[in-house]
């Protein structure tokens, strides 16, 4: 496993980040495809054995049970300082006022709840899961700065939003002397490249580490286009992200993979990882070979001709994912 600095920070992370949305109580949070702790633990241990040190979850995943599983398994296996734990805030955690969003009230409450569920004294990377237009941005950013000052959070990150919103947030943080966002977790893969227009150049210019979600397009780049999985059949959000014409790109991945003699997942992930602004793609794993493919993809170098073949079928998409 390779290790790199997270954006322009001094924090070192593995070249892959294990996404933990698939680990959680299937009876909580509306994600019936998730794996309970006894089924999730082998994947977290397998990731550690492979040298993965970077793990991403969110308070809203499976009603908080993803955080519970991640903290329980990881912190029994290794010393706290050997792993980088990222989580997120924004999603609704309970009905009624102040049950979600990015108000000061919500952030200060939810950071403590995440710490309790994770079973740790600090969060390495605390990310806003989405932009909240209902709250003054200054309120959100000052609250985030305060949780860093309090020692509850080490670094701050953001997730899918318009590039102008992210630029405005960075400007306000600089103007007020608040801690900056150091990462952007955005939607980026061979089927969805709209982030190349503004967000990725902004991140490159500002020294922001990019940790893309869904680098394998919800698995659609790893299997025949019409094939389905338990998750794809039940994931309504995932169904909104891609379109039938994207099948031509998936076919190109299959061709390149066949010529190379490697699984399609390695080709699709290697394409994401080759972008110099990408720090660590976030990969999910619910089968043993998922992690094996992800680790192998780190060392897979695509030729210019292969990249051209993979990119040629792409057509502009509507903005999706936030």
RODO-2510 file (C-alpha; in nm, 4 decimals, decimal comma):
residues 322
     n   res          X          Y          Z
     1     x     0,0000     0,0000     0,0000
     2     x     0,1199     0,3507    -0,0818
     3     x     0,0736     0,6418     0,1583
     4     x     0,0335     1,0072     0,0640
     5     x    -0,0274     1,3410     0,2287
     6     x    -0,3932     1,4398     0,2515
     7     x    -0,4051     1,7429     0,0223
     8     x    -0,1656     2,0079     0,1461
     9     x    -0,1783     1,8863     0,5083
    10     x     0,0853     1,6874     0,6911
    11     x    -0,1562     1,4007     0,7560
    12     x    -0,0578     1,0750     0,5874
    13     x    -0,3281     0,8436     0,4567
    14     x    -0,3389     0,5249     0,2539
    15     x    -0,3818     0,5653    -0,1208
    16     x    -0,7229     0,4018    -0,0810
    17     x    -0,9998     0,4932     0,1603
    18     x    -1,2478     0,2251     0,2676
    19     x    -1,6018     0,3576     0,2430
    20     x    -1,8163     0,2189     0,5227
    21     x    -2,1680     0,2968     0,4037
    22     x    -2,2270    -0,0764     0,3475
    23     x    -2,1549    -0,1560     0,7123
    24     x    -2,4515    -0,0971     0,9392
    25     x    -2,7687    -0,2391     1,0872
    26     x    -2,9938    -0,3228     0,7873
    27     x    -3,2995    -0,2444     1,0000
    28     x    -3,1883     0,1142     1,0684
    29     x    -3,1616     0,4098     0,8351
    30     x    -3,3343     0,2746     0,5256
    31     x    -3,0363     0,0828     0,3820
    32     x    -3,1529    -0,2811     0,3760
    33     x    -2,8439    -0,3987     0,1844
    34     x    -2,5991    -0,3149     0,4656
    35     x    -2,4004    -0,5740     0,6612
    36     x    -2,4346    -0,6068     1,0402
    37     x    -2,1231    -0,6027     1,2567
    38     x    -2,0405    -0,9732     1,2435
    39     x    -2,0477    -0,9580     0,8613
    40     x    -1,8752    -0,6169     0,8375
    41     x    -1,5828    -0,6934     1,0681
    42     x    -1,3986    -0,9274     0,8258
    43     x    -1,3868    -0,6526     0,5628
    44     x    -1,2508    -0,3955     0,8053
    45     x    -0,9865    -0,6436     0,9232
    46     x    -0,9014    -0,7336     0,5634
    47     x    -0,8536    -0,3647     0,4846
    48     x    -0,6192    -0,3226     0,7809
    49     x    -0,4212    -0,6286     0,6716
    50     x    -0,3883    -0,4736     0,3233
    51     x    -0,2422    -0,1556     0,4711
    52     x    -0,5521     0,0625     0,4466
    53     x    -0,5455     0,3252     0,7215
    54     x    -0,8180     0,5620     0,5961
    55     x    -1,1852     0,4884     0,6716
    56     x    -1,4890     0,6986     0,5791
    57     x    -1,8381     0,6838     0,7304
    58     x    -2,1174     0,9286     0,8202
    59     x    -2,3537     0,9917     1,1086
    60     x    -2,6542     0,9252     0,8850
    61     x    -2,5382     0,5871     0,7537
    62     x    -2,7757     0,3215     0,8874
    63     x    -2,9036     0,5505     1,1597
    64     x    -2,5605     0,5886     1,3193
    65     x    -2,4884     0,2157     1,3341
    66     x    -2,2148     0,2438     1,0699
    67     x    -2,0170     0,4676     1,3033
    68     x    -2,0778     0,2223     1,5865
    69     x    -1,9446    -0,0703     1,3825
    70     x    -1,6449     0,1191     1,2442
    71     x    -1,5375     0,2382     1,5875
    72     x    -1,6000    -0,0940     1,7586
    73     x    -1,4072    -0,3036     1,5063
    74     x    -1,1162    -0,0715     1,4270
    75     x    -1,0363     0,0424     1,7786
    76     x    -1,0299    -0,3137     1,9087
    77     x    -0,7897    -0,4107     1,6329
    78     x    -0,5305    -0,1313     1,6284
    79     x    -0,4203     0,1669     1,8379
    80     x    -0,6265     0,4784     1,7681
    81     x    -0,3345     0,6712     1,6178
    82     x    -0,2805     0,4086     1,3476
    83     x    -0,6056     0,4828     1,1647
    84     x    -0,7581     0,7946     1,0093
    85     x    -1,1333     0,8018     1,0716
    86     x    -1,3521     1,0343     0,8669
    87     x    -1,7205     1,0954     0,9264
    88     x    -1,9803     1,3482     0,8169
    89     x    -2,2578     1,5756     0,9401
    90     x    -2,5672     1,7154     0,7658
    91     x    -2,8156     1,4314     0,7193
    92     x    -3,1283     1,4158     0,9322
    93     x    -3,0747     1,2068     1,2448
    94     x    -3,4112     1,2571     1,4111
    95     x    -3,7470     1,4194     1,3306
    96     x    -3,8319     1,7732     1,4354
    97     x    -3,6319     2,0961     1,4697
    98     x    -3,2527     2,0780     1,4720
    99     x    -3,2517     1,7116     1,3754
   100     x    -3,0269     1,7681     1,0747
   101     x    -2,8507     2,0330     0,8692
   102     x    -2,5497     2,2514     0,9416
   103     x    -2,6629     2,4948     1,2078
   104     x    -2,4371     2,5558     1,5053
   105     x    -2,6868     2,3647     1,7172
   106     x    -2,6781     2,0630     1,4863
   107     x    -2,3000     2,0550     1,4447
   108     x    -2,2201     2,0843     1,8153
   109     x    -2,4731     1,8148     1,9008
   110     x    -2,3852     1,5767     1,6214
   111     x    -2,0096     1,5884     1,6675
   112     x    -2,0575     1,4650     2,0243
   113     x    -2,2977     1,1955     1,9077
   114     x    -2,0486     1,0775     1,6446
   115     x    -1,7681     1,0672     1,8999
   116     x    -1,9853     0,8584     2,1305
   117     x    -2,0832     0,6131     1,8584
   118     x    -1,7265     0,5811     1,7284
   119     x    -1,5926     0,5388     2,0798
   120     x    -1,3098     0,7859     2,0294
   121     x    -1,1990     1,1203     2,1709
   122     x    -1,1418     1,2808     1,8323
   123     x    -1,2386     1,2597     1,4653
   124     x    -0,9535     1,2866     1,2173
   125     x    -1,1599     1,4323     0,9305
   126     x    -1,5025     1,5869     0,9949
   127     x    -1,6891     1,6613     0,6727
   128     x    -2,0063     1,8465     0,5840
   129     x    -2,2037     1,5869     0,3903
   130     x    -2,3742     1,8426     0,1686
   131     x    -2,4130     2,2220     0,1487
   132     x    -2,6937     2,3652     0,3642
   133     x    -2,8465     2,6741     0,1971
   134     x    -3,0867     2,7270     0,4890
   135     x    -2,8089     2,8251     0,7322
   136     x    -2,5738     3,1264     0,7066
   137     x    -2,2439     2,9900     0,5816
   138     x    -2,0554     3,1893     0,8441
   139     x    -2,2504     3,0107     1,1195
   140     x    -2,1568     2,6706     0,9826
   141     x    -1,7902     2,7555     0,9320
   142     x    -1,7442     2,9113     1,2764
   143     x    -1,9047     2,6098     1,4429
   144     x    -1,6701     2,3798     1,2516
   145     x    -1,3722     2,5899     1,3583
   146     x    -1,4898     2,5657     1,7175
   147     x    -1,4998     2,1852     1,7189
   148     x    -1,1392     2,1840     1,5976
   149     x    -1,0410     2,4305     1,8724
   150     x    -1,2150     2,2063     2,1258
   151     x    -0,9947     1,9151     2,0209
   152     x    -1,2861     1,7049     1,8993
   153     x    -1,1798     1,7246     1,5325
   154     x    -0,8347     1,7358     1,3691
   155     x    -0,9198     1,8361     1,0096
   156     x    -1,2253     1,9589     0,8180
   157     x    -1,3632     1,8442     0,4844
   158     x    -1,6555     1,9073     0,2519
   159     x    -1,8571     1,6972     0,0104
   160     x    -2,0573     1,7421    -0,3093
   161     x    -2,1590     2,1020    -0,3841
   162     x    -2,1181     2,3657    -0,6563
   163     x    -1,7642     2,4893    -0,7029
   164     x    -1,8713     2,8488    -0,6342
   165     x    -2,0102     2,7406    -0,2965
   166     x    -1,6848     2,5698    -0,2052
   167     x    -1,4808     2,8704    -0,3215
   168     x    -1,6970     3,1010    -0,1091
   169     x    -1,6479     2,8799     0,1961
   170     x    -1,2697     2,8766     0,1515
   171     x    -1,2681     3,2550     0,1124
   172     x    -1,4676     3,3061     0,4313
   173     x    -1,2442     3,0684     0,6244
   174     x    -0,9371     3,2620     0,5129
   175     x    -1,0973     3,6001     0,5823
   176     x    -1,1957     3,5058     0,9391
   177     x    -0,8911     3,2966     1,0233
   178     x    -1,1033     2,9834     1,0635
   179     x    -0,9647     2,6371     0,9916
   180     x    -0,9904     2,5563     0,6232
   181     x    -1,1504     2,2642     0,4511
   182     x    -0,8652     2,0364     0,3478
   183     x    -1,0623     1,7824     0,1427
   184     x    -1,3439     1,7578    -0,1092
   185     x    -1,5400     1,4329    -0,1316
   186     x    -1,7127     1,4561    -0,4667
   187     x    -1,8860     1,2324    -0,7203
   188     x    -1,6249     1,1337    -0,9798
   189     x    -1,5817     0,8321    -1,2058
   190     x    -1,5713     0,7377    -1,5749
   191     x    -1,9506     0,7717    -1,6017
   192     x    -1,9605     1,1121    -1,4289
   193     x    -1,6833     1,3595    -1,5074
   194     x    -1,8597     1,6924    -1,4623
   195     x    -1,6321     1,7714    -1,1660
   196     x    -1,3465     1,8133    -1,4147
   197     x    -1,5003     2,1417    -1,5309
   198     x    -1,4672     2,3526    -1,2146
   199     x    -1,4389     2,1584    -0,8877
   200     x    -1,1222     1,9615    -0,9604
   201     x    -0,9306     2,2633    -1,0992
   202     x    -1,0383     2,4613    -0,7909
   203     x    -0,9104     2,1862    -0,5621
   204     x    -0,5811     2,1659    -0,7510
   205     x    -0,5324     2,5428    -0,7200
   206     x    -0,6207     2,5528    -0,3494
   207     x    -0,4259     2,2434    -0,2436
   208     x    -0,7388     2,0500    -0,1517
   209     x    -0,7212     1,6712    -0,1301
   210     x    -0,9882     1,4995    -0,3415
   211     x    -1,1409     1,1751    -0,2114
   212     x    -1,4048     1,0785    -0,4702
   213     x    -1,7112     0,8799    -0,3753
   214     x    -1,8455     0,6069    -0,6021
   215     x    -1,5304     0,5760    -0,8180
   216     x    -1,6778     0,2531    -0,9604
   217     x    -2,0168     0,4146    -1,0303
   218     x    -2,2099     0,2057    -0,7774
   219     x    -2,0480    -0,1021    -0,9310
   220     x    -2,1836    -0,0377    -1,2785
   221     x    -1,8291    -0,0252    -1,4172
   222     x    -1,7456    -0,3654    -1,2706
   223     x    -2,0149    -0,5864    -1,4289
   224     x    -2,2323    -0,6259    -1,7358
   225     x    -2,4592    -0,3239    -1,7761
   226     x    -2,7856    -0,5109    -1,7197
   227     x    -2,6594    -0,7128    -1,4236
   228     x    -2,7947    -0,6183    -1,0825
   229     x    -2,7085    -0,6644    -0,7170
   230     x    -2,9044    -0,6575    -0,3938
   231     x    -2,7971    -0,2983    -0,3409
   232     x    -2,8603    -0,1763    -0,6958
   233     x    -3,2157    -0,3085    -0,6814
   234     x    -3,2927    -0,1195    -0,3591
   235     x    -3,0732     0,1926    -0,3869
   236     x    -3,3111     0,4610    -0,5153
   237     x    -3,0470     0,7347    -0,4970
   238     x    -2,8047     0,5258    -0,7011
   239     x    -3,0666     0,4717    -0,9708
   240     x    -3,0775     0,8484    -1,0320
   241     x    -2,7066     0,8901    -1,1035
   242     x    -2,6476     0,7235    -1,4404
   243     x    -2,8242     0,6703    -1,7720
   244     x    -2,8495     0,3943    -2,0308
   245     x    -2,6175     0,5680    -2,2779
   246     x    -2,3382     0,5266    -2,0217
   247     x    -2,3293     0,1592    -2,1194
   248     x    -2,0803     0,2455    -2,3973
   249     x    -1,8281     0,3563    -2,1347
   250     x    -1,8799     0,0398    -1,9325
   251     x    -1,8180    -0,1596    -2,2500
   252     x    -1,4887     0,0246    -2,3046
   253     x    -1,3825    -0,0654    -1,9509
   254     x    -1,4639    -0,4294    -2,0250
   255     x    -1,2534    -0,4261    -2,3421
   256     x    -0,9492    -0,2744    -2,1754
   257     x    -0,9800    -0,5106    -1,8789
   258     x    -1,0047    -0,8147    -2,1059
   259     x    -0,6922    -0,7166    -2,2984
   260     x    -0,5042    -0,6546    -1,9746
   261     x    -0,6312    -0,9758    -1,8157
   262     x    -0,7543    -0,7938    -1,5043
   263     x    -1,0985    -0,7366    -1,3498
   264     x    -1,2933    -0,4348    -1,4742
   265     x    -1,2868    -0,2772    -1,1295
   266     x    -0,9091    -0,2405    -1,1478
   267     x    -0,9279    -0,0516    -1,4768
   268     x    -1,2065     0,1829    -1,3636
   269     x    -1,0368     0,2597    -1,0327
   270     x    -0,6935     0,3038    -1,1892
   271     x    -0,8444     0,5692    -1,4186
   272     x    -0,9721     0,7693    -1,1187
   273     x    -0,6518     0,7307    -0,9193
   274     x    -0,4309     0,8510    -1,2076
   275     x    -0,5718     1,2047    -1,1788
   276     x    -0,3031     1,3966    -0,9857
   277     x    -0,5580     1,5927    -0,7812
   278     x    -0,7111     1,2704    -0,6429
   279     x    -0,5633     1,1721    -0,3057
   280     x    -0,7557     0,8542    -0,2272
   281     x    -1,0643     0,7124    -0,3987
   282     x    -1,3284     0,5864    -0,1558
   283     x    -1,4026     0,2215    -0,2320
   284     x    -1,6689    -0,0011    -0,0834
   285     x    -1,6249    -0,3722    -0,0162
   286     x    -1,8894    -0,6352     0,0486
   287     x    -1,7038    -0,9274    -0,1127
   288     x    -1,3409    -1,0303    -0,0505
   289     x    -1,2295    -0,9624    -0,4081
   290     x    -1,3511    -0,6008    -0,3872
   291     x    -1,0577    -0,5060    -0,1642
   292     x    -0,8128    -0,7203    -0,3611
   293     x    -0,9097    -0,5406    -0,6823
   294     x    -0,8855    -0,1992    -0,5183
   295     x    -0,5377    -0,2630    -0,3820
   296     x    -0,4175    -0,3991    -0,7174
   297     x    -0,5567    -0,0949    -0,8985
   298     x    -0,3140     0,1329    -0,7132
   299     x    -0,0279    -0,0208    -0,9118
   300     x    -0,2090    -0,0479    -1,2453
   301     x    -0,0786     0,2122    -1,4917
   302     x    -0,2998     0,2759    -1,7934
   303     x    -0,1462     0,3755    -2,1266
   304     x    -0,2448     0,6975    -2,3017
   305     x    -0,4180     0,4889    -2,5677
   306     x    -0,6219     0,3018    -2,3072
   307     x    -0,7214     0,6258    -2,1366
   308     x    -0,8339     0,7718    -2,4706
   309     x    -1,0456     0,4629    -2,5365
   310     x    -1,2065     0,4836    -2,1925
   311     x    -1,2830     0,8544    -2,2204
   312     x    -1,3998     0,8708    -2,5823
   313     x    -1,7677     0,7694    -2,5296
   314     x    -1,8302     1,0298    -2,2573
   315     x    -2,1029     1,2877    -2,3104
   316     x    -2,1912     1,5787    -2,0787
   317     x    -2,4282     1,4920    -1,7943
   318     x    -2,6689     1,6882    -1,5847
   319     x    -2,5179     1,7632    -1,2458
   320     x    -2,6010     1,4743    -1,0151
   321     x    -2,5091     1,3760    -0,6624
   322     x    -2,5940     1,6932    -0,4715
***
